[in-house]
Amino acid sequence: MNISLPKKFRFQEDGFEAYIDSNNNLVMTRTGFEKIMYALTYAMKGDKVCHYCGNPFGDFDRSLDHQYPRDFGGISIPNNLVPCCRDCNERKSNMNAQEFYEYELIKSDPIKVEQFMEDLYRKRDEFRKTFGVILPFEWYSLKSDYNVLAPITSQDAYKSNKQYTRISDLYETYHRICRPVVVTKNDVVVDGFLALMFAKNNGQKDEIPFIRLDNVIAI
């Protein structure tokens, strides 16, 4: 997939760097992926008005929301991020954008809310058992080929990570890896490293969700 990009963008902070090249690719350092994506989103979508309620916000009340939540595989790219106030972000919780809009319409009716949440949990379980992630199908593919460039780290360093434990727990429940591995145009892993390591460590040949950013190059 291609991420949304402006015509011009240059970012340099804390040793991280990114810019748009002459072929309309985002060229970025291998580390700092999320920080660069946040800066890119604010540059494209502004940082003054909430996407959901339309109210202005200041620096203290500003946040970025993952329209498809990270809990279900949502990644930090401009296609999935919107500026919003903290109140809307907290109320949305781990619903996706469409679910949140539907919830807002019925939130004053306890009976409808109860049925809505029951249906929501059921659909989530079905998706996780089948695909692992809950994302638009055009964003990802299921692959068993793990031949990508990933950072090298010691086993002990990441196996104690809470995210790694979460990936393991979800696998025990759904028999799927429920977090995507994100790679650039030149096959460098920029997100989902722990999901990749879990698959490799457990000798899994299951298909796992891969998102390839076809207009991003890591250097």
C-alpha positions in Angstrom: 0.0 0.0 0.0 1.0 3.6 -0.4 0.8 5.9 2.5 -0.6 9.4 2.1 2.1 12.0 1.4 2.2 15.7 0.9 4.2 17.2 -2.0 6.8 18.5 0.3 7.9 17.3 3.7 11.2 17.4 5.7 11.7 16.2 9.3 14.8 16.2 11.4 14.7 15.8 15.2 16.6 13.7 17.8 18.7 12.1 15.1 15.7 11.0 13.0 15.3 12.3 9.5 12.7 12.0 6.7 12.0 13.8 3.4 10.1 13.3 0.1 12.5 12.4 -2.8 12.1 13.2 -6.5 10.1 10.0 -7.0 7.5 10.9 -4.4 8.9 8.3 -1.9 9.3 9.1 1.8 12.9 8.4 2.6 13.4 7.9 6.3 15.9 6.6 8.9 15.2 3.0 10.0 14.4 4.1 13.5 11.9 6.7 14.6 9.1 5.4 12.4 6.3 6.3 14.7 7.7 9.8 15.5 8.1 10.5 11.8 4.6 9.3 11.0 3.2 11.6 13.7 5.0 14.6 12.4 3.9 13.7 8.9 0.2 13.4 10.0 0.2 16.8 11.7 1.9 18.4 8.7 -0.9 17.0 6.4 -3.9 17.2 8.7 -3.2 20.1 11.0 -3.0 20.2 14.8 -5.8 22.6 15.8 -9.2 20.9 15.3 -10.6 17.6 16.4 -11.4 15.2 13.6 -14.4 13.8 15.5 -16.2 16.6 17.4 -14.9 19.5 15.3 -13.8 21.5 18.3 -10.5 23.4 18.5 -7.9 22.1 20.9 -4.6 23.4 22.3 -1.3 21.6 22.8 -2.3 20.2 26.2 -5.5 18.6 24.8 -4.0 17.4 21.5 -3.6 13.8 20.5 -3.5 11.5 17.5 -6.1 8.7 17.2 -5.6 5.4 15.3 -8.8 5.1 13.4 -8.2 1.3 13.3 -6.9 0.8 16.8 -3.5 -0.6 17.6 -5.2 -3.3 19.8 -6.4 -4.8 16.5 -3.5 -4.2 14.3 -3.8 -0.6 13.4 -0.5 1.1 12.5 0.9 4.6 12.8 0.6 5.9 9.2 -1.3 9.1 8.0 -3.9 6.9 6.4 -4.8 5.6 9.9 -4.1 8.7 12.0 -6.3 11.7 12.7 -5.7 14.7 15.1 -8.3 14.7 17.8 -9.0 16.0 21.3 -8.1 13.8 24.3 -11.8 13.5 25.3 -12.8 12.0 22.0 -9.8 9.8 21.9 -10.6 8.4 25.4 -14.3 7.9 24.6 -13.5 6.1 21.3 -11.2 3.8 23.2 -10.4 0.7 21.0 -13.3 1.1 18.6 -12.6 1.8 15.0 -13.9 5.1 13.5 -17.1 3.6 12.1 -17.9 1.8 15.3 -17.3 5.0 17.3 -19.7 7.0 15.0 -22.4 4.2 15.5 -21.8 4.2 19.2 -22.2 8.0 19.5 -25.6 7.7 17.9 -27.0 5.2 20.5 -24.9 6.0 23.6 -27.9 7.4 25.5 -29.8 4.1 25.1 -28.4 1.5 27.5 -30.3 -1.4 25.8 -29.0 -0.5 22.4 -25.5 0.0 23.8 -25.5 -3.4 25.4 -26.5 -5.1 22.1 -24.1 -3.1 20.2 -21.1 -4.1 22.4 -22.2 -7.7 22.4 -22.3 -7.8 18.5 -19.0 -5.9 18.4 -17.1 -8.4 20.6 -18.5 -11.3 18.6 -17.4 -9.8 15.3 -13.9 -9.0 16.7 -13.5 -12.6 17.8 -14.5 -13.9 14.4 -12.0 -11.6 12.6 -9.2 -12.5 14.9 -9.7 -16.2 14.4 -9.7 -15.9 10.7 -7.2 -13.1 9.9 -5.5 -12.1 13.2 -5.9 -8.4 12.5 -9.0 -6.2 12.0 -7.9 -3.9 9.1 -9.0 -3.1 5.5 -8.1 -6.1 3.4 -6.3 -3.9 0.9 -3.8 -2.8 3.5 -2.2 -6.1 4.2 -1.4 -9.6 2.9 -1.0 -12.9 4.8 2.5 -14.3 4.3 4.7 -17.1 5.6 7.9 -15.7 4.0 9.7 -13.9 6.8 12.8 -13.0 4.8 13.0 -9.3 5.6 15.6 -7.0 7.2 15.0 -6.7 10.9 17.2 -5.2 13.7 19.2 -7.7 15.7 18.8 -7.8 19.4 19.3 -10.2 22.2 16.6 -12.8 23.0 16.2 -11.8 26.6 15.7 -8.1 25.7 12.5 -8.6 23.8 11.0 -11.7 25.3 10.3 -9.9 28.6 8.6 -7.0 26.6 4.9 -6.6 27.5 3.9 -6.4 23.8 5.7 -9.7 23.1 3.7 -11.3 26.0 0.5 -9.8 24.5 1.3 -11.3 21.1 1.9 -14.6 22.7 -1.3 -14.5 24.7 -3.4 -13.6 21.7 -1.8 -16.5 19.7 -2.8 -18.9 22.5 -6.4 -17.7 22.2 -6.8 -17.2 18.4 -4.0 -19.3 16.9 -3.1 -16.3 14.8 -0.5 -13.5 15.1 -2.6 -10.5 15.8 -0.1 -7.8 15.0 1.1 -6.9 11.5 4.7 -6.7 10.4 5.3 -3.4 8.6 8.0 -3.3 5.9 9.3 -0.6 3.6 9.7 -0.7 -0.2 13.2 -2.0 0.4 12.0 -4.7 2.8 13.2 -3.2 6.1 11.0 -3.9 9.1 9.9 -0.6 10.7 7.1 -1.8 12.9 5.9 -5.2 14.2 9.4 -6.5 15.0 8.1 -8.4 18.1 5.4 -10.1 16.0 8.1 -11.2 13.5 10.3 -12.5 16.4 7.5 -14.4 17.9 6.8 -16.2 14.6 10.5 -17.0 14.2 11.0 -18.1 17.8 8.1 -20.5 17.8 8.9 -22.0 14.5 5.6 -20.9 13.1 4.9 -21.3 9.4 1.5 -19.7 9.8 0.7 -16.9 7.5 1.1 -13.6 9.4 -0.1 -10.2 8.3 2.4 -8.1 6.4 1.9 -4.4 5.4 4.3 -3.3 2.7 4.7 0.5 2.4 5.4 0.8 -1.3 6.3 4.5 -1.2 8.6 4.4 1.9 12.3 3.8 1.8 14.4 3.1 4.9 18.0 4.1 5.0 
